[in-house]
Amino acid sequence: MVFDRLPGIDNRDVTQRPHLIMHQDPVAQTQREVLSQIDGSAPKQHQLEQIQRFAGLGIGVSSLLAQHVLLHPCTVLRRQCQVHHSSQWYHLTPFTLFRVIWNIQRHQHALTLWKGIGSVFLVKGIGLASDALISEVTPFPKDMCRPMSLKRLGQHLILKGLTFTVTTPFTAASLVETVQSDIASERPGILDCVKEGFARLVGTGTPTRLLPVWKFVLPSVTYHLCHYAIMSVTQYTVLMSVNADIQDDKDHRYEETESPPKSMYETYFPELLATFTGNLVADLMLFPFETVIQRLLIQGTRTIIDNTDTGLDVVPISTSYEGFLDCFKTITVEEGITGLYKGFGAFVLQYAIHAAILRLAYILFEKISKNLKSKPK
């Protein structure tokens, strides 16, 4: 205690005359005031940080779920348009899709546009497991860290390439479940995607008109590597730019005082915005490439899809491409350059809804942050 350090004062006298010591020792009084303030404010500050952390994680997870679940119908429509080689309507804008969506929903069940969503998550899980397994048995890094040497970057890209190679047959099986019509096909089982993926990999129990795996695995892996690289570079650029703007704004507003800790908006929203922008730029740049890959993956699977011209009936997918270059050339000759952009309207609709979700997340972050700041400490 402070009193033990005061020379010439008996502890017994201290206990008998506490009010005299308080007036005689301003240091002790100051220590008591500081400690009382810390004891009173620390729990509240800790509680605010906990509330911000849980609220931010909740909004972030909700945004990701909305991205993959709420927007899945747009993915279904986009893929159906991309693989429909004989369609008359290219649906380059979202406005031409509304009539098709209405007809499909009217003649089929309410969840028909969410078909294949289980297999999509299953493929993502296979990809994550492959990443983890390959990184354990090889020296290749699973995640990119900054700064990163060229050697480590090359090893990381090799790991991603191996992962995309493993998941390509399962991606092909998932594509079939995503685009096939519910009224002309049996509902797939939970693990049918895995079974069909293995069958596609080894070439057993599959239709003979399927392209061999070696003919489409290289274009598919190249596409996914390019998508990953573009997305990562864009995401890093946007994240650094937004964080720099936030820091510059704080430095300008708090030139003479200590800047407050990061708000929930500053902690979580830049990451959501960077992820959205990265996916948008990568999907936009590689849209024609994706169309060709989808055509190759579904060829020979005897898939029947909803007619994207009307939404009232079904059409079979029957093509005979020899490979990536032949598919690209055939599309441009028979369907024109715009044939590579079939379903672009669904892409626009998807990211318009995603932008609205992101805007809602921004409003929630701002509102919660202001409410927490206005609470008495």
C-alpha positions in Angstrom: 0.0 0.0 0.0 0.9 3.6 -0.4 1.0 4.1 3.4 3.7 1.4 3.8 6.0 3.6 1.8 5.5 6.8 3.8 8.4 7.1 6.3 7.6 8.1 9.9 4.0 7.1 9.8 2.7 4.3 11.9 0.2 2.0 10.2 -2.0 2.1 13.4 -2.2 5.8 13.2 -3.2 5.6 9.6 -6.1 3.3 10.3 -7.2 5.6 13.0 -6.8 8.9 11.0 -7.6 8.1 7.3 -9.0 11.5 6.6 -5.8 13.2 7.7 -3.7 11.0 5.4 -5.9 11.6 2.5 -5.4 15.4 2.9 -1.7 15.0 3.7 -0.9 12.7 0.7 -2.1 14.0 -2.6 -0.2 11.2 -4.5 -2.4 8.6 -2.8 -5.5 10.5 -3.5 -4.6 10.8 -7.2 -3.8 7.1 -7.4 -7.2 6.3 -5.9 -9.0 8.5 -8.4 -7.1 7.0 -11.4 -7.7 3.4 -10.2 -11.4 4.1 -9.7 -11.7 5.6 -13.2 -10.0 2.6 -14.7 -12.0 0.1 -12.8 -15.2 1.9 -13.8 -14.4 2.3 -17.5 -12.5 -0.8 -18.4 -15.4 -3.3 -18.2 -17.6 -0.9 -20.2 -15.0 -0.5 -22.9 -14.4 -4.3 -23.0 -18.2 -4.8 -23.3 -18.4 -2.4 -26.2 -15.5 -4.1 -28.0 -17.3 -7.5 -27.5 -20.5 -6.1 -28.9 -18.8 -4.6 -31.9 -16.9 -7.8 -32.6 -20.0 -10.0 -32.4 -22.2 -7.6 -34.4 -19.5 -7.2 -37.1 -19.1 -10.9 -37.4 -22.8 -11.4 -37.6 -23.3 -8.9 -40.3 -20.3 -10.3 -42.2 -21.5 -13.8 -42.1 -25.0 -12.7 -43.0 -23.6 -10.9 -46.1 -21.7 -14.0 -47.2 -24.7 -16.2 -46.7 -26.8 -13.8 -48.7 -24.1 -13.8 -51.4 -24.1 -17.6 -51.8 -27.7 -18.4 -51.0 -29.9 -15.4 -51.9 -28.0 -14.9 -55.2 -27.9 -18.5 -56.2 -30.9 -18.2 -58.6 -28.9 -15.6 -60.6 -26.1 -18.2 -60.9 -28.5 -20.8 -62.1 -30.0 -18.5 -64.7 -26.6 -17.3 -65.9 -25.3 -20.9 -66.3 -28.4 -22.1 -68.1 -28.1 -19.2 -70.6 -24.4 -19.9 -71.1 -24.8 -23.6 -71.9 -27.9 -23.1 -74.1 -26.2 -23.1 -77.5 -29.3 -22.9 -79.6 -31.1 -20.1 -77.7 -32.6 -17.1 -79.6 -32.6 -14.8 -76.6 -29.1 -14.0 -75.3 -30.4 -12.1 -72.2 -27.6 -9.5 -72.3 -29.7 -7.3 -70.0 -31.7 -8.4 -66.9 -35.0 -7.0 -68.3 -35.4 -9.9 -70.7 -35.0 -12.4 -67.9 -38.0 -11.3 -65.8 -40.5 -13.0 -68.1 -38.5 -16.2 -68.1 -38.1 -16.2 -64.3 -41.9 -15.7 -63.9 -42.7 -18.6 -66.2 -40.3 -20.9 -64.6 -41.6 -20.1 -61.1 -45.2 -20.4 -62.3 -44.8 -23.8 -63.9 -42.4 -25.3 -61.4 -42.0 -25.3 -57.6 -40.9 -22.2 -55.6 -37.3 -23.5 -54.9 -36.6 -24.5 -58.5 -34.0 -21.8 -59.0 -32.1 -22.9 -55.9 -31.3 -26.3 -57.5 -27.8 -27.5 -57.1 -27.0 -25.2 -54.2 -25.9 -28.2 -52.0 -23.4 -29.4 -54.6 -22.0 -25.9 -54.8 -21.2 -25.8 -51.1 -19.9 -29.4 -51.4 -17.4 -28.4 -54.1 -16.3 -25.4 -52.0 -15.7 -27.8 -49.1 -13.7 -30.2 -51.3 -11.6 -27.2 -52.4 -10.9 -26.1 -48.8 -10.0 -29.7 -47.8 -7.7 -30.1 -50.8 -6.0 -26.8 -49.9 -5.4 -27.9 -46.3 -4.2 -31.4 -47.3 -1.8 -30.3 -50.0 -0.3 -27.6 -47.7 0.3 -30.3 -45.1 2.1 -32.7 -47.3 4.0 -30.1 -49.4 6.0 -27.0 -48.4 3.6 -24.8 -50.5 1.8 -22.1 -48.4 -1.9 -22.2 -48.2 -2.4 -18.5 -47.8 -0.8 -15.5 -49.2 1.1 -13.3 -46.8 2.5 -9.8 -47.5 5.3 -9.3 -48.3 5.8 -12.5 -50.2 8.8 -13.6 -52.2 8.4 -14.7 -55.8 9.3 -18.2 -54.9 6.6 -18.4 -52.2 4.1 -16.8 -54.5 4.9 -19.4 -57.2 4.5 -22.2 -54.7 1.2 -20.8 -53.6 -0.1 -20.6 -57.1 1.0 -24.2 -57.7 -1.0 -25.3 -54.6 -4.0 -23.5 -56.0 -3.5 -25.1 -59.4 -3.4 -28.6 -57.8 -6.6 -27.8 -55.8 -8.4 -26.6 -58.9 -7.3 -29.8 -60.7 -8.7 -31.9 -57.9 -12.1 -30.1 -57.9 -12.6 -29.8 -61.6 -14.5 -33.2 -62.0 -16.7 -32.3 -59.1 -17.3 -28.8 -60.5 -18.5 -30.5 -63.7 -20.9 -32.7 -61.7 -22.1 -29.7 -59.8 -22.7 -27.7 -63.0 -25.1 -30.5 -64.2 -27.1 -30.3 -61.0 -27.3 -26.6 -61.2 -28.6 -26.2 -64.7 -30.7 -29.4 -65.3 -34.5 -28.9 -65.3 -36.4 -30.2 -62.3 -39.4 -31.2 -64.4 -37.3 -33.4 -66.8 -34.7 -34.8 -64.4 -34.6 -36.8 -61.2 -33.7 -34.8 -58.1 -30.1 -35.6 -57.2 -29.0 -37.1 -53.9 -26.9 -35.3 -51.4 -23.6 -37.0 -52.4 -24.4 -37.6 -56.1 -22.1 -34.8 -56.9 -19.2 -36.6 -55.3 -20.1 -39.9 -56.9 -20.4 -38.4 -60.4 -17.2 -36.4 -59.9 -15.2 -39.6 -59.2 -16.9 -41.3 -62.1 -16.0 -38.4 -64.4 -12.4 -38.6 -63.1 -11.8 -42.3 -63.7 -14.1 -42.4 -66.8 -16.4 -45.2 -65.7 -20.1 -45.4 -65.8 -20.4 -42.1 -67.8 -21.8 -41.4 -71.3 -19.3 -42.1 -74.1 -19.7 -38.6 -75.7 -18.1 -36.9 -72.6 -15.0 -35.0 -73.3 -11.9 -36.7 -71.8 -10.8 -35.0 -68.5 -7.4 -34.1 -70.0 -9.2 -32.0 -72.7 -10.9 -29.6 -70.3 -8.9 -29.8 -67.1 -6.1 -27.5 -68.4 -8.5 -24.7 -69.6 -10.6 -25.1 -66.4 -7.5 -24.8 -64.1 -6.2 -21.9 -66.2 -9.5 -20.1 -65.9 -9.7 -20.6 -62.1 -6.1 -19.5 -61.6 -6.7 -16.3 -63.6 -9.9 -15.7 -61.7 -8.1 -16.2 -58.4 -5.2 -13.9 -59.4 -7.4 -11.1 -60.7 -9.6 -11.3 -57.7 -6.7 -11.3 -55.2 -4.9 -8.3 -56.9 -8.2 -6.3 -57.0 -9.1 -7.2 -53.5 -5.7 -6.2 -52.1 -5.8 -2.9 -54.1 -9.2 -1.9 -52.9 -8.5 -2.9 -49.3 -5.3 -0.9 -49.2 -7.0 2.1 -50.8 -10.0 2.1 -48.5 -7.9 1.6 -45.4 -5.6 4.5 -46.5 -8.6 6.8 -47.1 -10.0 5.9 -43.6 -6.6 6.6 -42.0 -6.1 9.9 -43.8 -9.6 11.0 -42.8 -8.9 10.1 -39.1 -5.5 11.9 -39.3 -7.2 15.0 -40.6 -10.0 15.0 -38.1 -7.8 14.2 -35.1 -4.7 16.2 -35.8 -4.2 17.4 -32.2 -5.8 14.6 -30.3 -5.4 10.9 -30.1 -7.5 9.1 -32.7 -10.2 6.7 -31.3 -10.0 2.9 -31.8 -11.3 1.4 -35.0 -15.1 1.4 -35.4 -17.0 -1.6 -36.6 -17.3 0.0 -40.0 -13.5 0.5 -40.3 -12.8 -3.1 -39.1 -15.2 -5.2 -41.2 -16.7 -3.2 -44.1 -13.5 -2.7 -46.1 -13.0 -6.4 -46.3 -16.6 -6.9 -47.6 -16.2 -4.2 -50.2 -12.8 -5.6 -51.3 -14.2 -9.1 -51.7 -17.2 -7.8 -53.7 -15.0 -5.7 -56.0 -12.5 -8.5 -56.5 -15.2 -11.0 -57.6 -17.0 -8.4 -59.8 -13.8 -7.5 -61.7 -12.7 -11.2 -62.1 -16.1 -12.4 -63.2 -16.5 -9.5 -65.6 -13.1 -9.9 -67.3 -13.4 -13.7 -67.6 -17.1 -14.0 -68.6 -16.4 -15.2 -72.2 -13.8 -17.6 -70.9 -16.4 -19.0 -68.4 -19.0 -19.5 -71.1 -16.6 -21.7 -73.0 -15.6 -23.7 -69.9 -19.2 -24.3 -69.0 -20.0 -25.6 -72.5 -17.0 -28.1 -72.3 -17.9 -29.3 -68.8 -21.5 -30.1 -69.7 -20.9 -31.7 -73.1 -22.1 -35.3 -73.4 -23.8 -35.4 -70.0 -27.3 -35.7 -71.6 -28.5 -32.8 -69.6 -32.0 -31.2 -70.2 -32.3 -27.6 -69.1 -35.2 -25.1 -68.9 -35.8 -23.3 -72.1 -34.3 -19.8 -71.4 -36.1 -18.4 -74.4 -39.5 -18.8 -72.8 -39.3 -20.6 -69.5 -42.2 -22.8 -70.5 -40.6 -26.0 -71.7 -37.2 -27.8 -71.7 -34.4 -28.3 -74.2 -31.6 -30.9 -74.4 -27.9 -29.9 -74.5 -26.2 -31.6 -77.5 -22.9 -30.3 -78.7 -19.7 -31.8 -80.2 -16.8 -29.5 -79.4 -13.4 -30.9 -79.8 -11.7 -28.7 -77.2 -11.4 -25.2 -75.9 -10.3 -23.6 -79.1 -12.9 -25.4 -81.2 -15.6 -24.4 -78.8 -14.5 -20.7 -78.8 -14.4 -20.7 -82.6 -17.7 -22.4 -83.0 -19.5 -20.0 -80.6 -18.1 -16.9 -82.4 -19.0 -18.2 -85.8 -22.5 -19.6 -85.1 -23.6 -17.3 -82.4 -21.5 -14.3 -82.9 -19.2 -12.6 -80.4 -22.2 -11.8 -78.2 -22.7 -15.5 -77.9 -19.9 -15.5 -75.4 -21.9 -13.2 -73.3 -25.1 -15.1 -73.1 -26.7 -14.7 -69.7 -24.8 -11.4 -69.0 -28.1 -9.9 -67.8 -28.2 -12.5 -65.0 -24.7 -11.4 -64.1 -25.8 -7.8 -63.9 -28.8 -8.7 -61.8 -26.6 -10.8 -59.5 -24.2 -8.0 -58.7 -26.9 -5.3 -58.5 -28.6 -7.3 -55.7 -25.2 -8.0 -54.1 -24.4 -4.2 -54.2 -27.7 -3.6 -52.5 -26.8 -6.1 -49.8 -23.5 -4.5 -49.4 -25.1 -1.1 -49.0 -27.4 -2.5 -46.3 -24.4 -3.8 -44.5 -22.8 -0.4 -44.7 -25.9 1.3 -43.2 -26.0 -1.3 -40.4 -22.3 -0.9 -39.6 -22.7 2.9 -39.4 -25.9 2.8 -37.4 -24.5 0.3 -34.8 -21.2 2.2 -34.5 -23.0 5.5 -33.9 -25.3 3.9 -31.3 -22.4 2.4 -29.4 -20.5 5.7 -29.5 -23.5 7.6 -28.1 -23.9 5.3 -25.1 -22.6 6.8 -21.9 -19.3 5.4 -20.7 
